[in-house]
């Protein structure tokens, strides 16, 4: 009999994980109660069944994967714990979100006290649409049980029985890779504003070609709608063109404040970026979404 696996929620990463599990023989379900039309469409595209309410989903599945925006991770665990107590059900709850180790430990305690089993997972790589791209690092008391999902198409990498190791691994890895992309993009923005873009690229091609190649691949994939640079996330000024206050490090918004929707594509894909003219550019590509695992 096929294993029943729940995925909350079927966003960009979640629906891809669900689709892979289904393609390898699992029955995959979710709860679409209160979900957006986009999430409903992604679930249908991946062949993920709607179980109805979250309580219904908890009763139906053997394993429940939490793959959603990190801010919602604790709230979902609380609701699942409530459903476990009300239903007398038991399942393996797997937190796959980009959250701090101390947060995932608290979530694990919530689930275990409610009668569930628990595993901490850090997803490294893009949504798993093909073989060899995405790894699922797992730790915690349910690590061995989660390892069984290797039979359903997941590349599982065990890190032991301690909750927090997998989320810590993800945190360290993402801080390096995403941090490099963010910093590299901002510095290339600065080079364009300073009029030294071509000279910098020539030097990079000669002295750090591997770093330049990595940035060329990664910068265009950054999600839209997340601010880079100094200042808070909701009030970033756009970098526009020489002559704006963005030129002056002491100016209103700071020289390197950049909204990713309008970010410079880092001279990276050989494309003109939005800073070339005097108006607001729209050069952003990629897209984050429900279930994205880290920036």
MARPAGU-192891 format. One record per residue (C-alpha): residue in three letters; x, y, z; residue number from 1. Coordinates in pm, 1 decimal, decimal comma. Layout:
<atoms>
+---------+----------+----------+----------+-----+
| residuo |        u |        v |        w | num |
+---------+----------+----------+----------+-----+
|     ala |        X |        Y |        Z | NUM |
...
+---------+----------+----------+----------+-----+
</atoms>
This chain:
<atoms>
+---------+----------+----------+----------+-----+
| residuo |        u |        v |        w | num |
+---------+----------+----------+----------+-----+
|     unk |      0,0 |      0,0 |      0,0 |   1 |
|     unk |    135,7 |    342,6 |    -94,9 |   2 |
|     unk |    251,9 |    572,3 |    183,1 |   3 |
|     unk |     28,7 |    875,8 |    238,5 |   4 |
|     unk |    229,8 |   1196,5 |    266,5 |   5 |
|     unk |     91,7 |   1540,2 |    345,8 |   6 |
|     unk |    250,7 |   1860,9 |    219,7 |   7 |
|     unk |    166,0 |   2200,7 |    368,8 |   8 |
|     unk |    171,9 |   2401,0 |    163,9 |   9 |
|     unk |    181,9 |   2338,3 |   -212,8 |  10 |
|     unk |    381,8 |   2650,7 |   -302,8 |  11 |
|     unk |    686,8 |   2664,6 |   -527,8 |  12 |
|     unk |    893,4 |   2415,2 |   -328,2 |  13 |
|     unk |    605,6 |   2224,2 |   -169,1 |  14 |
|     unk |    424,2 |   2132,4 |   -488,5 |  15 |
|     unk |    751,3 |   2022,8 |   -652,9 |  16 |
|     unk |    836,3 |   1798,3 |   -359,0 |  17 |
|     unk |    481,7 |   1660,9 |   -363,5 |  18 |
|     unk |    497,3 |   1596,4 |   -735,2 |  19 |
|     unk |    824,7 |   1406,2 |   -700,9 |  20 |
|     unk |    686,4 |   1191,3 |   -419,0 |  21 |
|     unk |    372,0 |   1117,1 |   -620,0 |  22 |
|     unk |    572,0 |   1028,2 |   -931,7 |  23 |
|     unk |    760,7 |    771,4 |   -722,2 |  24 |
|     unk |    449,2 |    601,8 |   -589,6 |  25 |
|     unk |    334,9 |    795,4 |   -283,5 |  26 |
|     unk |    -15,8 |    925,9 |   -228,9 |  27 |
|     unk |     26,3 |   1299,1 |   -166,9 |  28 |
|     unk |   -233,8 |   1518,5 |      3,1 |  29 |
|     unk |   -267,3 |   1870,9 |    135,5 |  30 |
|     unk |   -523,4 |   2100,6 |    294,2 |  31 |
|     unk |   -632,0 |   2376,8 |     58,5 |  32 |
|     unk |   -860,5 |   2537,6 |    314,3 |  33 |
|     unk |   -790,5 |   2911,9 |    300,0 |  34 |
|     unk |   -522,2 |   2874,2 |     33,7 |  35 |
|     unk |   -481,3 |   3103,7 |   -265,1 |  36 |
|     unk |   -589,6 |   3023,7 |   -617,9 |  37 |
|     unk |   -223,8 |   2998,0 |   -710,5 |  38 |
|     unk |   -162,7 |   2730,1 |   -447,0 |  39 |
|     unk |   -472,8 |   2545,2 |   -563,0 |  40 |
|     unk |   -345,3 |   2554,6 |   -919,2 |  41 |
|     unk |     -0,4 |   2428,9 |   -820,0 |  42 |
|     unk |   -155,5 |   2144,3 |   -619,0 |  43 |
|     unk |   -366,9 |   2040,1 |   -917,1 |  44 |
|     unk |    -64,9 |   2060,4 |  -1146,5 |  45 |
|     unk |    130,7 |   1828,5 |   -915,8 |  46 |
|     unk |   -156,0 |   1581,2 |   -867,7 |  47 |
|     unk |   -181,4 |   1659,1 |   -494,9 |  48 |
|     unk |   -518,1 |   1568,3 |   -342,0 |  49 |
|     unk |   -715,2 |   1805,0 |   -120,1 |  50 |
|     unk |   -794,1 |   1632,3 |    211,0 |  51 |
|     unk |  -1018,9 |   1916,4 |    327,6 |  52 |
|     unk |   -934,9 |   2069,5 |    665,7 |  53 |
|     unk |   -598,2 |   2045,3 |    837,2 |  54 |
|     unk |   -756,9 |   1812,2 |   1092,7 |  55 |
|     unk |   -872,9 |   1584,5 |    809,6 |  56 |
|     unk |   -522,1 |   1588,2 |    663,0 |  57 |
|     unk |   -366,5 |   1490,7 |    997,2 |  58 |
|     unk |   -599,6 |   1189,9 |   1018,1 |  59 |
|     unk |   -519,0 |   1079,8 |    661,2 |  60 |
|     unk |   -139,8 |   1085,2 |    636,1 |  61 |
|     unk |    156,4 |    888,2 |    768,5 |  62 |
|     unk |    400,7 |   1176,1 |    720,6 |  63 |
|     unk |    337,1 |   1551,4 |    712,6 |  64 |
|     unk |    593,3 |   1782,7 |    552,8 |  65 |
|     unk |    586,2 |   2145,3 |    664,2 |  66 |
|     unk |    720,5 |   2347,8 |    369,5 |  67 |
|     unk |    603,8 |   2706,8 |    388,2 |  68 |
|     unk |    722,2 |   3059,1 |    462,7 |  69 |
|     unk |    933,3 |   3045,4 |    781,1 |  70 |
|     unk |    713,9 |   3291,0 |    971,4 |  71 |
|     unk |    426,9 |   3039,7 |    957,2 |  72 |
|     unk |    624,6 |   2734,7 |   1075,2 |  73 |
|     unk |    544,7 |   2763,3 |   1446,2 |  74 |
|     unk |    177,5 |   2839,3 |   1389,0 |  75 |
|     unk |    132,8 |   2534,7 |   1166,3 |  76 |
|     unk |    302,0 |   2310,0 |   1422,2 |  77 |
|     unk |     68,3 |   2440,7 |   1692,8 |  78 |
|     unk |   -238,4 |   2364,3 |   1478,8 |  79 |
|     unk |   -112,8 |   2017,5 |   1389,9 |  80 |
|     unk |    -40,8 |   1943,6 |   1757,3 |  81 |
|     unk |   -395,6 |   2047,0 |   1842,6 |  82 |
|     unk |   -530,3 |   1815,5 |   1571,4 |  83 |
|     unk |   -315,6 |   1527,9 |   1697,5 |  84 |
|     unk |   -457,6 |   1564,2 |   2047,2 |  85 |
|     unk |   -814,9 |   1595,7 |   1923,3 |  86 |
|     unk |   -793,2 |   1304,3 |   1677,8 |  87 |
|     unk |   -570,0 |   1070,7 |   1874,4 |  88 |
|     unk |   -373,8 |   1040,0 |   1550,0 |  89 |
|     unk |     -1,6 |    978,7 |   1515,0 |  90 |
|     unk |    223,9 |   1083,6 |   1230,4 |  91 |
|     unk |    579,2 |   1185,9 |   1148,8 |  92 |
|     unk |    591,0 |   1565,0 |   1139,7 |  93 |
|     unk |    880,9 |   1695,1 |    931,3 |  94 |
|     unk |    978,0 |   2061,1 |    954,6 |  95 |
|     unk |   1150,4 |   2152,8 |    627,4 |  96 |
|     unk |   1158,3 |   2528,4 |    677,8 |  97 |
|     unk |   1452,4 |   2769,7 |    684,7 |  98 |
|     unk |   1430,4 |   2847,5 |   1055,7 |  99 |
|     unk |   1678,0 |   2873,4 |   1342,1 | 100 |
|     unk |   1778,4 |   2557,7 |   1531,8 | 101 |
|     unk |   1623,3 |   2686,1 |   1856,6 | 102 |
|     unk |   1293,2 |   2744,2 |   1676,7 | 103 |
|     unk |   1287,4 |   2396,9 |   1528,6 | 104 |
|     unk |   1365,7 |   2247,7 |   1870,1 | 105 |
|     unk |   1061,2 |   2422,7 |   2014,9 | 106 |
|     unk |    847,9 |   2298,1 |   1724,7 | 107 |
|     unk |    976,2 |   1945,3 |   1779,0 | 108 |
|     unk |    883,5 |   1958,8 |   2146,5 | 109 |
|     unk |    533,3 |   2080,0 |   2057,1 | 110 |
|     unk |    477,6 |   1785,0 |   1822,7 | 111 |
|     unk |    631,1 |   1521,6 |   2050,0 | 112 |
|     unk |    425,6 |   1629,6 |   2351,7 | 113 |
|     unk |    110,6 |   1604,3 |   2136,5 | 114 |
|     unk |    189,9 |   1242,3 |   2050,6 | 115 |
|     unk |    353,0 |   1285,6 |   1710,5 | 116 |
|     unk |    698,5 |   1191,0 |   1586,2 | 117 |
|     unk |    943,4 |   1451,9 |   1462,1 | 118 |
|     unk |   1223,0 |   1513,0 |   1213,0 | 119 |
|     unk |   1417,5 |   1829,6 |   1132,9 | 120 |
|     unk |   1499,2 |   1872,7 |    762,9 | 121 |
|     unk |   1704,2 |   2131,0 |    575,2 | 122 |
|     unk |   1642,9 |   2141,2 |    201,1 | 123 |
|     unk |   1948,2 |   2237,3 |     -3,5 | 124 |
|     unk |   1895,8 |   2311,6 |   -370,3 | 125 |
|     unk |   1609,4 |   2418,1 |   -595,9 | 126 |
|     unk |   1264,0 |   2257,4 |   -616,1 | 127 |
|     unk |   1335,7 |   1891,8 |   -710,0 | 128 |
|     unk |   1214,0 |   1880,8 |  -1069,0 | 129 |
|     unk |   1494,4 |   1650,9 |  -1180,9 | 130 |
|     unk |   1744,9 |   1408,3 |  -1031,4 | 131 |
|     unk |   2060,3 |   1525,6 |   -861,5 | 132 |
|     unk |   1962,5 |   1883,1 |   -777,4 | 133 |
|     unk |   1813,0 |   1877,4 |   -427,9 | 134 |
|     unk |   1925,5 |   1724,3 |    -98,8 | 135 |
|     unk |   1717,0 |   1669,3 |    214,5 | 136 |
|     unk |   1943,4 |   1681,3 |    520,6 | 137 |
|     unk |   1766,8 |   1527,2 |    820,0 | 138 |
|     unk |   1823,1 |   1500,9 |   1193,8 | 139 |
|     unk |   1615,1 |   1426,2 |   1501,3 | 140 |
|     unk |   1440,4 |   1121,7 |   1648,0 | 141 |
|     unk |   1243,9 |   1067,8 |   1326,2 | 142 |
|     unk |   1547,3 |   1084,9 |   1097,4 | 143 |
|     unk |   1556,0 |    713,7 |   1021,3 | 144 |
|     unk |   1182,7 |    709,4 |    946,6 | 145 |
|     unk |   1217,0 |   1008,0 |    713,0 | 146 |
|     unk |   1499,4 |    819,2 |    542,7 | 147 |
|     unk |   1232,8 |    585,2 |    407,0 | 148 |
|     unk |   1123,7 |    863,3 |    170,2 | 149 |
|     unk |   1434,5 |    787,3 |    -32,3 | 150 |
|     unk |   1218,7 |    511,1 |   -181,3 | 151 |
|     unk |    987,7 |    786,1 |   -309,0 | 152 |
|     unk |   1249,2 |    987,4 |   -495,2 | 153 |
|     unk |   1409,1 |   1209,4 |   -229,6 | 154 |
|     unk |   1786,5 |   1236,0 |   -183,9 | 155 |
|     unk |   1806,2 |   1199,0 |    195,4 | 156 |
|     unk |   2126,7 |   1284,4 |    385,9 | 157 |
|     unk |   2120,4 |   1185,4 |    758,5 | 158 |
|     unk |   2288,2 |   1405,5 |   1021,5 | 159 |
|     unk |   2207,2 |   1210,7 |   1337,2 | 160 |
|     unk |   1938,0 |   1208,7 |   1604,5 | 161 |
|     unk |   1973,0 |   1564,3 |   1738,6 | 162 |
|     unk |   1700,7 |   1813,6 |   1648,2 | 163 |
|     unk |   1856,4 |   2135,7 |   1519,3 | 164 |
|     unk |   2147,4 |   1989,5 |   1325,9 | 165 |
|     unk |   1967,0 |   1983,8 |    991,1 | 166 |
|     unk |   1823,5 |   2333,5 |   1029,5 | 167 |
|     unk |   2165,5 |   2456,7 |   1145,5 | 168 |
|     unk |   2326,6 |   2298,0 |    840,2 | 169 |
|     unk |   2076,7 |   2474,2 |    614,1 | 170 |
|     unk |   2134,6 |   2804,4 |    794,0 | 171 |
|     unk |   2511,8 |   2790,0 |    750,2 | 172 |
|     unk |   2495,0 |   2677,0 |    388,8 | 173 |
|     unk |   2237,7 |   2937,0 |    286,4 | 174 |
|     unk |   2417,8 |   3218,4 |    468,5 | 175 |
|     unk |   2722,3 |   3148,9 |    253,5 | 176 |
|     unk |   2553,4 |   3097,3 |    -82,5 | 177 |
|     unk |   2275,1 |   3355,6 |    -58,9 | 178 |
|     unk |   2497,2 |   3602,1 |    124,9 | 179 |
|     unk |   2756,8 |   3580,7 |   -151,0 | 180 |
|     unk |   2489,6 |   3641,4 |   -414,2 | 181 |
|     unk |   2343,7 |   3939,9 |   -229,8 | 182 |
|     unk |   2679,8 |   4101,9 |   -157,3 | 183 |
|     unk |   2813,6 |   4036,3 |   -507,9 | 184 |
|     unk |   2505,2 |   4188,1 |   -667,7 | 185 |
|     unk |   2526,5 |   4501,8 |   -455,0 | 186 |
|     unk |   2893,8 |   4551,2 |   -536,0 | 187 |
|     unk |   2825,9 |   4518,6 |   -906,6 | 188 |
|     unk |   2549,3 |   4775,4 |   -869,0 | 189 |
|     unk |   2800,2 |   5006,7 |   -706,5 | 190 |
|     unk |   3048,7 |   4948,9 |   -989,7 | 191 |
|     unk |   2788,3 |   5052,2 |  -1245,2 | 192 |
|     unk |   2701,8 |   5365,3 |  -1049,5 | 193 |
|     unk |   3070,0 |   5454,2 |  -1022,5 | 194 |
|     unk |   3127,5 |   5401,6 |  -1394,2 | 195 |
|     unk |   3380,1 |   5119,7 |  -1350,8 | 196 |
|     unk |   3162,6 |   4824,5 |  -1452,3 | 197 |
|     unk |   3361,5 |   4716,7 |  -1759,9 | 198 |
|     unk |   3696,2 |   4751,1 |  -1584,3 | 199 |
|     unk |   3576,4 |   4551,9 |  -1283,2 | 200 |
|     unk |   3442,2 |   4274,2 |  -1502,8 | 201 |
|     unk |   3773,8 |   4255,7 |  -1690,8 | 202 |
|     unk |   3963,8 |   4223,0 |  -1362,5 | 203 |
|     unk |   3720,9 |   3958,9 |  -1233,1 | 204 |
|     unk |   3751,8 |   3755,0 |  -1551,4 | 205 |
|     unk |   4127,0 |   3749,0 |  -1506,0 | 206 |
|     unk |   4165,8 |   3707,4 |  -1130,7 | 207 |
|     unk |   3847,6 |   3547,5 |   -991,1 | 208 |
|     unk |   3675,1 |   3377,7 |  -1286,0 | 209 |
|     unk |   3516,4 |   3107,6 |  -1069,3 | 210 |
|     unk |   3354,1 |   3363,4 |   -838,2 | 211 |
|     unk |   3229,7 |   3563,7 |  -1135,8 | 212 |
|     unk |   3084,8 |   3249,6 |  -1296,1 | 213 |
|     unk |   2906,0 |   3159,5 |   -972,7 | 214 |
|     unk |   2757,1 |   3507,4 |   -943,3 | 215 |
|     unk |   2654,6 |   3499,9 |  -1307,4 | 216 |
|     unk |   2451,7 |   3184,2 |  -1238,3 | 217 |
|     unk |   2303,6 |   3285,0 |   -905,3 | 218 |
|     unk |   2215,9 |   3655,5 |   -921,8 | 219 |
|     unk |   1933,7 |   3627,3 |  -1179,0 | 220 |
|     unk |   1760,0 |   3363,4 |   -962,6 | 221 |
|     unk |   1709,4 |   3588,1 |   -658,7 | 222 |
|     unk |   1340,5 |   3623,6 |   -570,7 | 223 |
|     unk |   1157,1 |   3945,2 |   -633,4 | 224 |
|     unk |   1010,9 |   4162,8 |   -362,7 | 225 |
|     unk |   1286,0 |   4133,3 |   -101,5 | 226 |
|     unk |   1501,8 |   4438,8 |    -28,8 | 227 |
|     unk |   1879,3 |   4426,8 |    -35,4 | 228 |
|     unk |   2113,0 |   4650,7 |    155,9 | 229 |
|     unk |   2078,7 |   4879,5 |    451,9 | 230 |
|     unk |   1750,8 |   4991,3 |    595,9 | 231 |
|     unk |   1430,9 |   4807,2 |    666,8 | 232 |
|     unk |   1250,4 |   4577,2 |    430,1 | 233 |
|     unk |    944,7 |   4783,5 |    361,7 | 234 |
|     unk |   1081,3 |   5121,3 |    266,2 | 235 |
|     unk |   1374,6 |   5064,8 |     33,0 | 236 |
|     unk |   1458,9 |   5331,0 |   -218,9 | 237 |
|     unk |   1521,8 |   5218,4 |   -572,7 | 238 |
|     unk |   1867,1 |   5258,5 |   -717,9 | 239 |
|     unk |   1804,1 |   5446,0 |  -1036,8 | 240 |
|     unk |   2079,6 |   5632,5 |  -1217,0 | 241 |
|     unk |   2376,3 |   5857,7 |  -1150,6 | 242 |
|     unk |   2240,9 |   6181,6 |  -1012,7 | 243 |
|     unk |   1985,4 |   6028,0 |   -779,4 | 244 |
|     unk |   2037,0 |   6034,3 |   -403,5 | 245 |
|     unk |   2145,2 |   5672,1 |   -434,2 | 246 |
|     unk |   2488,4 |   5797,5 |   -543,0 | 247 |
|     unk |   2563,6 |   5955,0 |   -208,1 | 248 |
|     unk |   2648,0 |   5714,4 |     75,0 | 249 |
|     unk |   2531,9 |   5983,4 |    313,0 | 250 |
|     unk |   2214,9 |   6056,2 |    122,2 | 251 |
|     unk |   1856,0 |   5987,8 |    210,2 | 252 |
|     unk |   1842,7 |   5614,3 |    153,3 | 253 |
|     unk |   2208,7 |   5514,8 |    135,2 | 254 |
|     unk |   2408,5 |   5427,4 |   -174,3 | 255 |
|     unk |   2346,5 |   5057,7 |   -180,9 | 256 |
|     unk |   1977,4 |   5024,7 |   -102,0 | 257 |
|     unk |   1825,8 |   4815,5 |   -373,2 | 258 |
|     unk |   1486,3 |   4655,2 |   -414,6 | 259 |
|     unk |   1529,2 |   4321,4 |   -590,3 | 260 |
|     unk |   1243,9 |   4387,0 |   -826,9 | 261 |
|     unk |   1449,5 |   4675,9 |   -960,2 | 262 |
|     unk |   1791,7 |   4532,2 |   -896,0 | 263 |
|     unk |   2074,2 |   4552,1 |  -1136,9 | 264 |
|     unk |   2114,2 |   4216,4 |  -1309,5 | 265 |
|     unk |   2475,9 |   4246,7 |  -1214,7 | 266 |
|     unk |   2598,6 |   4297,2 |  -1569,1 | 267 |
|     unk |   2559,1 |   3933,8 |  -1498,4 | 268 |
|     unk |   2365,7 |   3791,2 |  -1789,4 | 269 |
|     unk |   2516,0 |   4036,3 |  -2032,2 | 270 |
|     unk |   2191,5 |   4231,7 |  -2020,3 | 271 |
|     unk |   2145,7 |   4602,2 |  -1962,2 | 272 |
|     unk |   2023,1 |   4654,6 |  -1608,1 | 273 |
|     unk |   1756,4 |   4894,8 |  -1489,2 | 274 |
|     unk |   2015,0 |   5155,2 |  -1391,0 | 275 |
|     unk |   2098,4 |   5242,0 |  -1749,6 | 276 |
|     unk |   1823,9 |   5499,7 |  -1788,4 | 277 |
|     unk |   1674,8 |   5768,2 |  -1572,9 | 278 |
|     unk |   1353,3 |   5589,9 |  -1480,9 | 279 |
|     unk |   1261,1 |   5302,7 |  -1264,3 | 280 |
|     unk |   1371,3 |   4972,4 |  -1415,0 | 281 |
|     unk |   1187,3 |   4646,1 |  -1411,6 | 282 |
|     unk |   1478,4 |   4412,0 |  -1461,4 | 283 |
|     unk |   1398,6 |   4164,5 |  -1186,7 | 284 |
|     unk |   1356,6 |   3799,3 |  -1264,6 | 285 |
|     unk |   1281,4 |   3487,7 |  -1070,1 | 286 |
|     unk |   1009,6 |   3465,8 |   -814,7 | 287 |
|     unk |    973,7 |   3369,9 |   -455,9 | 288 |
|     unk |    654,0 |   3225,8 |   -330,6 | 289 |
|     unk |    477,8 |   3024,6 |    -73,4 | 290 |
|     unk |    714,0 |   2763,2 |     45,4 | 291 |
|     unk |   1039,8 |   2922,0 |    -66,2 | 292 |
|     unk |   1322,9 |   2790,6 |    156,2 | 293 |
|     unk |   1549,0 |   3072,3 |    236,6 | 294 |
|     unk |   1688,8 |   3377,4 |     63,6 | 295 |
+---------+----------+----------+----------+-----+
</atoms>
